């Protein structure tokens, strides 16, 4: 499957891309939503995995624009929250059109299951881990 991974944190981007490649996916990456928008259409991505809190173009807009311009693309939002780990951003992402959400940190199997859910279609689910 062709995926686009968007995260401003180099380490997170590297680790998640490695998980995805281990699962046999073709992965393009971007450090923020603005750069991702240049990639999303041209790469013919099937799934966009996007962080929420990022510079330039944050994840909420990165959910809204592909949802509007490329409605066939599935979207998984990921976030470690902000200001003390507040994960309400994932609920907001879900309401804005993310097909699934994952709280950082997550395991490789959690990521695999999220991709299975979004490519299988409804229902939309929310998976949040408590540490």
N, C-alpha and C positions, 0 to 999 in steps of 0.2 A: 504494500500500500504506500502511496506517496503522501508524506506528511510534511507540514510546516510547523516548526517549533519556534516559539517566540518567547524569549526571556532575557531581561537585561543583565541577570547575574550569570557571568561566564561559567562558573562552576556548576550551577544548576543546569544551564543549557548543555554543557558538556556531558554531565551525568545522565540527563534524560535522553539526549540524543544517542548515547551509548546503549541505554536500555532499549530504545526503539530499534536501533540497528541490530542488536542481539536478537530481537524478535523478527528480523527479516524485512523491516520496513526501509524504504528510501526516505531519507530525512534531509530537508533543507532547513537552515536556521537563520534567525534574525534576532538582533539585540533589542529591537523596539518595534512598536506597531507601525510607525511610519515606513521603516525599511521593509517590513513584512508586506505592506500593501503593494509594493513594487514587485514582490515575488508571487503573491498568492494567485493571481490570475495566470501569469506566465508559466508557472510550474505545474499548473493543473493539479493542485493538491486536493486530496480527497478529504483530509482532516487537518484542521488547524488546532494546535495546542498552544494556548497563550496564557502567559502570566497576566495578572491584573495590574499590579502597581509597577509602572515603568515610566521612564522619561520619554520625552518627545510625543509619542501617542500612546496613552495608557490602554490597558486591556479592554476597558468598557467600549471604547470606540473601535477597538480591534475586533470586538464581537459584532458590533452593530453594522459596520461597513461590509464585511464579507457576508453577513446574514442578508443584507439588502442586495448587494451586487452579485453574489454567488450563492444563491439559496440552497444549492445542492451540497455545498461543503458542510461537513460536520464540524462542530467546534467543541473543544474541551478546554475549560478554563482551569488554571492552576494558580494557587496562591498560598503563601505562608502567612497571609494577613499583614497587618500593619499596626503600628502603635500598640505593641503588647500582644500581638497575635490575634487580633480581631478578625474572625473569618466570615463576618457578615458580607464581605465583598463577594464571596462565592455565591451566596444567595442572590445578591444583586446581579451577578453575572448570569445566573440561571434565568432570572426574570427578563434579562435583556436579550436572551436567545441562545445562550450556551446549551448545547445538547447534554453535557455532563460536566461535572466539576470534581476536582481532586484537591485536597489540602496537602500542602508540602509540610513535612516530608511524606512521601508515599513509597511503597515497594514496587518493584517491577511487575509483580502480579496484579497489583491495583491498577497500574497503567494498562496492562493487557486487558483486564476486565472492562475498564472504561472504554477502550477502543472497540471491544466486542459489543458493548452496549450501544455505542453510537452508530456503529455500522450495521447493527441488527435493526435499528429503528427505535420507535417508542417502546417502553416508557422512558422518560427522562428521569435520571436519578442523581442523588447527591451523596457523595461519599466523603466523609470528613473523619480523619483520624485524630484521636486525642492522644497526646504523648504523656 
